[in-house]
Amino acid sequence: MLAGLADNRPKTLDELLGPQLAARLDRLDILSRKMLAGKLPGERRSKRRGRSVEFDDFRQYVPGDDLRHIDWNIMGRLDKLFIKLFREEEDLAMHIIIDASASMDVGNPSKLVFAARLAAALGYIGLVNQNRVSIATFGLPPQENAGSSIRQLMPLRGRTNIRRLSSFVLEMLSDSARRVSGATRVPADEFISAMRMLGKASAGRGVIVLVSDFLMPGEFHQGLSYLTGASLGTFDTMAIQTLTPGEIDPSREAEAGLLGDLRLTDVETARGVEVTVSPASIAMYKAAMSRHQQTLRDECARRGIAHFVVPTETPVEQLLTNTLRRGGLLK
């Protein structure tokens, strides 16, 4: 078990979301940056082209948007790229994927608790708007008689399934609290394998939201390709990278004792290393993290994936109503 984290994990739906946040979520809905056709008649308003298409709004262009929907008149007046949004009644599938590996179980609140709250909120929005919502995790120790660390909850629809989805998320947190340090690992090959399996399982067209810290060794970026449905353009994919404030800037951890000669232990391998934490070594770390972030941004952009870096100190409500609305996932 990872010390000091288990007692802080939500154990009920109210602790995951709370009635006040749930009331605000009732006013949001899922969007797609791409023109995606749903499978079933739904109660949502999307922007799929076809009969009864209705202009809805404009928003700023982000990498991966369809260039055919740029409003060139606005471009001529403002010298900025804006996308036209349309809407039509249809359903939309949302697939939520949570990285539950040991590196996510760091911080206070931990990155995994933050991911759980975000997943519960997104699932809530999708279900109350009659969209199909599925959720999956990878990185926990395999369950008994299971050959894979992947756990999945098949597509749900409707407000009555909110508790089923939250139970899945809460069980993930409960199981992670019993994890033995160093018992699991999600290196590049395992990440790629998990994304391949989950990409194939995400049937139809829709939105995929992957929540991870993306702190794994090796060339893992190829795994992202399985989440785009690249050959058919079937998925609008978002990679939400959640990091603790100390991972972004280790100097913020100095008050907690992260300074001087230390022995640091990898939470996933249980391997230790002797280090001297100094202003110089922190500068080297930040430079390496900057390179890692730039590579991830570039790899996501190549695949038309929207990439967001979200510190765990960010309130979930702010992330939903501000960042993800501007990013085109919510309205």
SVG drawing of the C-alpha trace seen along z (x, -y; Angstrom):
<svg xmlns="http://www.w3.org/2000/svg" viewBox="-34 -43 58 61">
<polyline fill="none" stroke="black" stroke-width="0.4" points="0.0,0.0 1.2,-3.5 1.4,-5.2 -0.6,-8.2 -3.0,-8.0 -5.7,-5.5 -7.5,-7.6 -7.9,-10.4 -9.6,-8.4 -13.3,-9.1 -15.6,-6.2 -19.0,-7.5 -20.5,-9.2 -21.0,-12.4 -17.3,-12.4 -16.4,-12.0 -18.6,-14.8 -20.8,-16.4 -24.3,-17.7 -23.2,-21.3 -20.8,-20.2 -23.4,-17.7 -25.9,-20.5 -23.5,-22.5 -22.7,-19.5 -26.4,-19.2 -25.9,-22.4 -23.0,-20.9 -23.0,-18.6 -20.4,-16.7 -19.1,-18.1 -16.8,-16.7 -14.3,-18.8 -14.9,-16.4 -18.0,-15.7 -19.1,-12.4 -22.3,-10.5 -23.9,-8.7 -25.6,-5.3 -28.8,-6.1 -31.3,-9.0 -30.4,-11.0 -31.2,-14.0 -28.0,-15.9 -27.2,-18.6 -24.1,-17.8 -22.4,-19.4 -22.7,-16.5 -23.3,-17.6 -26.4,-16.3 -30.1,-17.2 -31.4,-19.8 -27.9,-21.0 -28.1,-24.2 -25.3,-26.7 -24.4,-26.8 -21.3,-28.9 -17.7,-29.7 -14.6,-28.7 -10.9,-29.2 -9.1,-26.6 -6.9,-24.0 -4.6,-21.5 -6.5,-18.6 -9.7,-20.5 -11.1,-20.0 -9.8,-22.9 -13.0,-22.8 -14.9,-24.4 -12.6,-27.5 -14.5,-30.7 -12.3,-32.6 -14.3,-35.8 -13.3,-36.0 -9.8,-35.2 -9.7,-38.1 -11.1,-40.5 -9.3,-39.4 -6.3,-37.5 -7.2,-34.5 -8.5,-31.1 -12.0,-30.2 -14.1,-27.1 -17.8,-27.0 -19.8,-24.7 -23.0,-23.0 -25.5,-20.9 -28.1,-18.3 -30.0,-15.8 -28.0,-12.6 -26.2,-10.5 -22.5,-10.5 -20.2,-7.9 -17.8,-8.9 -14.9,-6.5 -13.0,-7.4 -9.6,-5.8 -7.8,-6.2 -4.1,-5.3 -4.2,-3.6 -0.5,-2.7 1.5,-3.3 3.0,-6.6 -0.5,-8.0 -0.9,-7.3 1.4,-10.2 0.5,-13.5 -2.1,-15.0 -4.6,-14.6 -3.1,-11.9 -3.2,-12.1 -5.3,-9.0 -7.9,-10.6 -7.9,-13.6 -8.4,-11.4 -11.2,-9.5 -13.1,-12.8 -12.6,-14.0 -13.8,-10.7 -16.9,-10.6 -17.7,-14.2 -17.4,-13.5 -19.3,-10.3 -22.1,-12.1 -22.3,-14.8 -22.5,-12.1 -25.1,-10.0 -27.5,-12.8 -27.5,-13.9 -28.3,-10.4 -24.9,-9.8 -23.3,-6.3 -20.5,-6.3 -17.9,-3.6 -14.9,-3.7 -11.7,-1.6 -8.6,-1.5 -5.2,0.0 -2.2,0.3 -3.7,2.0 -2.6,5.6 -4.7,8.0 -7.8,9.4 -8.1,13.0 -8.3,15.2 -7.6,12.1 -4.6,12.0 -4.6,8.3 -4.5,5.2 -7.3,3.6 -10.7,3.3 -13.7,2.1 -17.3,1.1 -19.3,1.6 -21.3,-1.3 -24.0,-2.8 -26.7,-5.3 -29.1,-7.4 -29.0,-9.1 -30.0,-5.8 -26.5,-4.4 -24.6,-7.2 -24.1,-5.0 -22.9,-2.0 -20.2,-4.3 -19.2,-5.8 -19.0,-2.3 -16.5,-1.3 -14.4,-4.4 -14.6,-3.9 -13.6,-0.2 -10.6,-1.3 -9.5,-3.6 -10.2,-0.9 -8.1,1.6 -5.3,-0.9 -5.1,-1.5 -4.2,2.2 -1.5,2.1 2.0,3.3 4.7,0.8 6.7,2.1 4.1,4.8 3.0,3.3 4.7,1.4 3.3,-0.3 6.3,-0.7 6.0,-1.6 5.2,1.8 2.4,2.4 1.0,-1.1 1.0,-0.4 -0.7,3.0 -3.4,1.5 -4.1,-1.3 -4.4,1.2 -6.9,3.3 -8.9,0.3 -8.9,-1.3 -10.4,1.8 -12.9,2.1 -14.1,-1.5 -16.7,-0.7 -18.4,-3.2 -17.6,-6.9 -17.2,-9.3 -14.9,-11.0 -12.0,-9.4 -10.6,-11.0 -7.3,-9.5 -6.2,-10.7 -2.6,-9.9 0.6,-11.4 2.4,-10.0 5.5,-9.5 6.6,-6.1 9.9,-5.0 10.5,-4.2 8.9,-5.2 5.2,-4.9 3.8,-7.4 2.8,-4.8 0.1,-3.7 -1.7,-7.0 -2.4,-6.1 -4.8,-3.4 -7.0,-6.0 -7.7,-8.1 -9.3,-5.7 -6.9,-7.4 -7.9,-5.5 -11.6,-6.4 -11.4,-9.5 -13.8,-7.9 -12.6,-9.2 -12.0,-12.7 -9.3,-12.1 -8.1,-14.2 -5.1,-13.4 -5.3,-15.0 -2.0,-14.9 -2.3,-15.4 0.8,-16.2 1.4,-17.2 2.7,-20.7 6.0,-19.1 6.4,-17.2 6.0,-20.4 8.4,-22.4 10.3,-20.3 11.5,-23.5 7.9,-23.7 8.6,-20.5 11.6,-22.0 9.4,-22.7 8.5,-19.0 12.2,-18.1 13.0,-17.5 16.4,-19.1 20.0,-17.9 21.2,-14.3 18.3,-12.0 17.4,-8.4 14.4,-8.4 12.4,-5.3 10.5,-4.6 6.9,-3.8 6.4,-1.4 9.7,0.6 10.6,0.0 14.1,-0.7 16.0,-3.3 18.6,-5.9 20.9,-8.2 20.5,-11.8 21.6,-15.3 18.7,-17.8 20.1,-21.2 19.2,-24.2 21.4,-22.9 19.8,-19.4 16.3,-21.0 17.2,-23.0 18.3,-19.9 15.1,-18.1 12.9,-21.0 14.8,-21.0 14.3,-17.2 10.6,-17.6 10.2,-20.4 11.7,-18.2 9.4,-15.4 6.3,-17.7 7.3,-19.1 7.7,-15.6 4.3,-14.6 2.7,-17.7 4.2,-17.1 3.2,-13.4 -0.4,-14.3 -0.6,-17.1 0.7,-14.7 -2.3,-12.5 -4.9,-15.2 -5.1,-14.6 -5.8,-17.6 -3.3,-17.7 -3.8,-19.4 -1.5,-19.6 -3.5,-19.9 -2.0,-20.2 -3.8,-18.2 -4.4,-21.5 -6.8,-22.6 -10.4,-22.4 -12.3,-19.9 -15.1,-22.4 -12.6,-24.9 -11.1,-22.3 -14.6,-21.4 -16.2,-24.8 -13.1,-26.7 -10.3,-24.6 -12.3,-21.8 -15.1,-24.1 -12.5,-26.3 -10.9,-23.0 -14.1,-22.0 -15.0,-19.0 -17.9,-20.5 -20.5,-23.2"/>
</svg>
